[in-house]
Amino acid sequence: VLFFYPKDDTTGCTAESLAFTALASEFEAAGAAVIGMSPDSAACHDKFIKKHRLSVALASDEEKTTLQAYGVWKEKSMYGRNFMGVERTTFLIRQDGTIATIWQKVKVQGHAETVLEAVRNLAA
C-alpha cells in the first residue's frame, strides 16, 4: 500500500497516518506493507513519526520525482489561489509490481479500513 499525502503534521494527513498505524498489524497479517509518501524531508518525517507514534513507514520525495511519476503532483486551488501540491491518493500494488487499485481524492474517514478490505480481497 502506497499512500500519498500533502504534508506532515496537518489535520488530514495526521488522521490518515494514524488510521493506517492503527491497522498496521492487520495489514501485516494480510501480507501488505504500508508506506506513506509526501514531499516533506526525512527529518520532518522523523519528527512527525515521533510526535504521533506512527508505525507506518514514511518516504520522502523532496524532488517530487515519484509524486510526478504516479501523477499525484497536481495543480490545486484553495481560497482562490492556485498552487502545486499532492492530491491525496492511495495505490494498492500487487507483489509483482502491478497496480491493483487506485483511490484518488481520498477522504480520510474510513479510508484505511477500505484499503485493508481491498488487501484482504486481493490475497483471497
LUMFIPA-238018 format. One record per residue (C-alpha): residue in three letters; x, y, z. Coordinates in nm, 3 decimals, always signed. Layout:
BEGIN
<node><resn>Ala</resn><x>X</x><y>Y</y><z>Z</z></node>
...
***
This chain:
BEGIN
<node><resn>Val</resn><x>+0.000</x><y>+0.000</y><z>+0.000</z></node>
<node><resn>Leu</resn><x>+0.146</x><y>+0.333</y><z>-0.107</z></node>
<node><resn>Phe</resn><x>-0.043</x><y>+0.637</y><z>+0.016</z></node>
<node><resn>Phe</resn><x>+0.050</x><y>+0.986</y><z>-0.096</z></node>
<node><resn>Tyr</resn><x>-0.036</x><y>+1.275</y><z>+0.132</z></node>
<node><resn>Pro</resn><x>+0.028</x><y>+1.651</y><z>+0.115</z></node>
<node><resn>Lys</resn><x>+0.211</x><y>+1.747</y><z>+0.436</z></node>
<node><resn>Asp</resn><x>+0.331</x><y>+1.608</y><z>+0.767</z></node>
<node><resn>Asp</resn><x>+0.150</x><y>+1.710</y><z>+1.085</z></node>
<node><resn>Thr</resn><x>-0.156</x><y>+1.866</y><z>+0.921</z></node>
<node><resn>Thr</resn><x>-0.504</x><y>+1.761</y><z>+1.033</z></node>
<node><resn>Gly</resn><x>-0.599</x><y>+1.532</y><z>+0.745</z></node>
<node><resn>Cys</resn><x>-0.254</x><y>+1.385</y><z>+0.695</z></node>
<node><resn>Thr</resn><x>-0.218</x><y>+1.311</y><z>+1.064</z></node>
<node><resn>Ala</resn><x>-0.561</x><y>+1.145</y><z>+1.076</z></node>
<node><resn>Glu</resn><x>-0.477</x><y>+0.932</y><z>+0.770</z></node>
<node><resn>Ser</resn><x>-0.137</x><y>+0.828</y><z>+0.907</z></node>
<node><resn>Leu</resn><x>-0.288</x><y>+0.743</y><z>+1.246</z></node>
<node><resn>Ala</resn><x>-0.561</x><y>+0.534</y><z>+1.079</z></node>
<node><resn>Phe</resn><x>-0.304</x><y>+0.330</y><z>+0.885</z></node>
<node><resn>Thr</resn><x>-0.096</x><y>+0.297</y><z>+1.204</z></node>
<node><resn>Ala</resn><x>-0.398</x><y>+0.169</y><z>+1.399</z></node>
<node><resn>Leu</resn><x>-0.440</x><y>-0.108</y><z>+1.140</z></node>
<node><resn>Ala</resn><x>-0.069</x><y>-0.176</y><z>+1.081</z></node>
<node><resn>Ser</resn><x>-0.075</x><y>-0.523</y><z>+1.240</z></node>
<node><resn>Glu</resn><x>-0.379</x><y>-0.619</y><z>+1.032</z></node>
<node><resn>Phe</resn><x>-0.211</x><y>-0.503</y><z>+0.712</z></node>
<node><resn>Glu</resn><x>+0.098</x><y>-0.702</y><z>+0.807</z></node>
<node><resn>Ala</resn><x>-0.113</x><y>-1.012</y><z>+0.882</z></node>
<node><resn>Ala</resn><x>-0.270</x><y>-0.973</y><z>+0.537</z></node>
<node><resn>Gly</resn><x>+0.079</x><y>-0.965</y><z>+0.382</z></node>
<node><resn>Ala</resn><x>+0.088</x><y>-0.595</y><z>+0.299</z></node>
<node><resn>Ala</resn><x>+0.343</x><y>-0.326</y><z>+0.375</z></node>
<node><resn>Val</resn><x>+0.213</x><y>+0.030</y><z>+0.416</z></node>
<node><resn>Ile</resn><x>+0.422</x><y>+0.327</y><z>+0.306</z></node>
<node><resn>Gly</resn><x>+0.322</x><y>+0.692</y><z>+0.314</z></node>
<node><resn>Met</resn><x>+0.493</x><y>+0.946</y><z>+0.090</z></node>
<node><resn>Ser</resn><x>+0.498</x><y>+1.324</y><z>+0.082</z></node>
<node><resn>Pro</resn><x>+0.739</x><y>+1.592</y><z>-0.038</z></node>
<node><resn>Asp</resn><x>+0.846</x><y>+1.662</y><z>+0.322</z></node>
<node><resn>Ser</resn><x>+1.205</x><y>+1.592</y><z>+0.423</z></node>
<node><resn>Ala</resn><x>+1.320</x><y>+1.280</y><z>+0.608</z></node>
<node><resn>Ala</resn><x>+1.389</x><y>+1.497</y><z>+0.915</z></node>
<node><resn>Cys</resn><x>+1.033</x><y>+1.629</y><z>+0.903</z></node>
<node><resn>His</resn><x>+0.905</x><y>+1.270</y><z>+0.875</z></node>
<node><resn>Asp</resn><x>+1.111</x><y>+1.169</y><z>+1.179</z></node>
<node><resn>Lys</resn><x>+0.951</x><y>+1.444</y><z>+1.389</z></node>
<node><resn>Phe</resn><x>+0.603</x><y>+1.351</y><z>+1.260</z></node>
<node><resn>Ile</resn><x>+0.658</x><y>+0.981</y><z>+1.342</z></node>
<node><resn>Lys</resn><x>+0.785</x><y>+1.057</y><z>+1.693</z></node>
<node><resn>Lys</resn><x>+0.517</x><y>+1.315</y><z>+1.774</z></node>
<node><resn>His</resn><x>+0.228</x><y>+1.084</y><z>+1.678</z></node>
<node><resn>Arg</resn><x>+0.395</x><y>+0.746</y><z>+1.746</z></node>
<node><resn>Leu</resn><x>+0.336</x><y>+0.633</y><z>+1.388</z></node>
<node><resn>Ser</resn><x>+0.428</x><y>+0.277</y><z>+1.296</z></node>
<node><resn>Val</resn><x>+0.387</x><y>+0.309</y><z>+0.920</z></node>
<node><resn>Ala</resn><x>+0.693</x><y>+0.378</y><z>+0.706</z></node>
<node><resn>Leu</resn><x>+0.717</x><y>+0.728</y><z>+0.559</z></node>
<node><resn>Ala</resn><x>+0.917</x><y>+0.806</y><z>+0.247</z></node>
<node><resn>Ser</resn><x>+1.039</x><y>+1.147</y><z>+0.142</z></node>
<node><resn>Asp</resn><x>+1.022</x><y>+1.276</y><z>-0.216</z></node>
<node><resn>Glu</resn><x>+1.156</x><y>+1.629</y><z>-0.192</z></node>
<node><resn>Glu</resn><x>+1.244</x><y>+1.626</y><z>-0.564</z></node>
<node><resn>Lys</resn><x>+0.886</x><y>+1.513</y><z>-0.642</z></node>
<node><resn>Thr</resn><x>+1.012</x><y>+1.251</y><z>-0.889</z></node>
<node><resn>Thr</resn><x>+0.792</x><y>+0.970</y><z>-0.759</z></node>
<node><resn>Leu</resn><x>+0.498</x><y>+1.204</y><z>-0.695</z></node>
<node><resn>Gln</resn><x>+0.510</x><y>+1.311</y><z>-1.060</z></node>
<node><resn>Ala</resn><x>+0.560</x><y>+0.955</y><z>-1.186</z></node>
<node><resn>Tyr</resn><x>+0.243</x><y>+0.843</y><z>-1.004</z></node>
<node><resn>Gly</resn><x>+0.053</x><y>+1.152</y><z>-1.126</z></node>
<node><resn>Val</resn><x>-0.029</x><y>+1.284</y><z>-0.779</z></node>
<node><resn>Trp</resn><x>+0.166</x><y>+1.615</y><z>-0.803</z></node>
<node><resn>Lys</resn><x>-0.110</x><y>+1.840</y><z>-0.937</z></node>
<node><resn>Glu</resn><x>-0.232</x><y>+2.192</y><z>-0.957</z></node>
<node><resn>Lys</resn><x>-0.465</x><y>+2.260</y><z>-0.667</z></node>
<node><resn>Ser</resn><x>-0.676</x><y>+2.555</y><z>-0.563</z></node>
<node><resn>Met</resn><x>-0.759</x><y>+2.690</y><z>-0.218</z></node>
<node><resn>Tyr</resn><x>-0.920</x><y>+3.021</y><z>-0.130</z></node>
<node><resn>Gly</resn><x>-0.888</x><y>+3.133</y><z>-0.491</z></node>
<node><resn>Arg</resn><x>-0.514</x><y>+3.065</y><z>-0.500</z></node>
<node><resn>Asn</resn><x>-0.365</x><y>+2.808</y><z>-0.738</z></node>
<node><resn>Phe</resn><x>-0.059</x><y>+2.608</y><z>-0.633</z></node>
<node><resn>Met</resn><x>+0.111</x><y>+2.275</y><z>-0.692</z></node>
<node><resn>Gly</resn><x>+0.061</x><y>+2.004</y><z>-0.432</z></node>
<node><resn>Val</resn><x>-0.007</x><y>+1.639</y><z>-0.362</z></node>
<node><resn>Glu</resn><x>-0.353</x><y>+1.506</y><z>-0.439</z></node>
<node><resn>Arg</resn><x>-0.427</x><y>+1.258</y><z>-0.159</z></node>
<node><resn>Thr</resn><x>-0.415</x><y>+0.924</y><z>-0.342</z></node>
<node><resn>Thr</resn><x>-0.359</x><y>+0.561</y><z>-0.243</z></node>
<node><resn>Phe</resn><x>-0.226</x><y>+0.279</y><z>-0.461</z></node>
<node><resn>Leu</resn><x>-0.265</x><y>-0.089</y><z>-0.382</z></node>
<node><resn>Ile</resn><x>+0.027</x><y>-0.255</y><z>-0.556</z></node>
<node><resn>Arg</resn><x>+0.050</x><y>-0.629</y><z>-0.613</z></node>
<node><resn>Gln</resn><x>+0.366</x><y>-0.821</y><z>-0.525</z></node>
<node><resn>Asp</resn><x>+0.456</x><y>-0.832</y><z>-0.896</z></node>
<node><resn>Gly</resn><x>+0.459</x><y>-0.450</y><z>-0.903</z></node>
<node><resn>Thr</resn><x>+0.134</x><y>-0.400</y><z>-1.095</z></node>
<node><resn>Ile</resn><x>-0.130</x><y>-0.166</y><z>-0.959</z></node>
<node><resn>Ala</resn><x>-0.442</x><y>-0.343</y><z>-0.834</z></node>
<node><resn>Thr</resn><x>-0.646</x><y>-0.041</y><z>-0.718</z></node>
<node><resn>Ile</resn><x>-0.617</x><y>+0.338</y><z>-0.709</z></node>
<node><resn>Trp</resn><x>-0.812</x><y>+0.564</y><z>-0.476</z></node>
<node><resn>Gln</resn><x>-0.799</x><y>+0.928</y><z>-0.590</z></node>
<node><resn>Lys</resn><x>-0.901</x><y>+1.241</y><z>-0.399</z></node>
<node><resn>Val</resn><x>-0.916</x><y>+1.031</y><z>-0.083</z></node>
<node><resn>Lys</resn><x>-1.146</x><y>+1.126</y><z>+0.202</z></node>
<node><resn>Val</resn><x>-0.964</x><y>+1.019</y><z>+0.518</z></node>
<node><resn>Gln</resn><x>-1.261</x><y>+0.894</y><z>+0.723</z></node>
<node><resn>Gly</resn><x>-1.282</x><y>+0.515</y><z>+0.681</z></node>
<node><resn>His</resn><x>-1.019</x><y>+0.506</y><z>+0.407</z></node>
<node><resn>Ala</resn><x>-0.764</x><y>+0.283</y><z>+0.583</z></node>
<node><resn>Glu</resn><x>-1.039</x><y>+0.030</y><z>+0.654</z></node>
<node><resn>Thr</resn><x>-1.144</x><y>+0.032</y><z>+0.287</z></node>
<node><resn>Val</resn><x>-0.784</x><y>-0.027</y><z>+0.177</z></node>
<node><resn>Leu</resn><x>-0.742</x><y>-0.311</y><z>+0.429</z></node>
<node><resn>Glu</resn><x>-1.054</x><y>-0.480</y><z>+0.293</z></node>
<node><resn>Ala</resn><x>-0.915</x><y>-0.450</y><z>-0.062</z></node>
<node><resn>Val</resn><x>-0.582</x><y>-0.601</y><z>+0.055</z></node>
<node><resn>Arg</resn><x>-0.766</x><y>-0.894</y><z>+0.211</z></node>
<node><resn>Asn</resn><x>-0.973</x><y>-0.948</y><z>-0.105</z></node>
<node><resn>Leu</resn><x>-0.660</x><y>-0.935</y><z>-0.319</z></node>
<node><resn>Ala</resn><x>-0.495</x><y>-1.202</y><z>-0.104</z></node>
<node><resn>Ala</resn><x>-0.802</x><y>-1.426</y><z>-0.111</z></node>
***
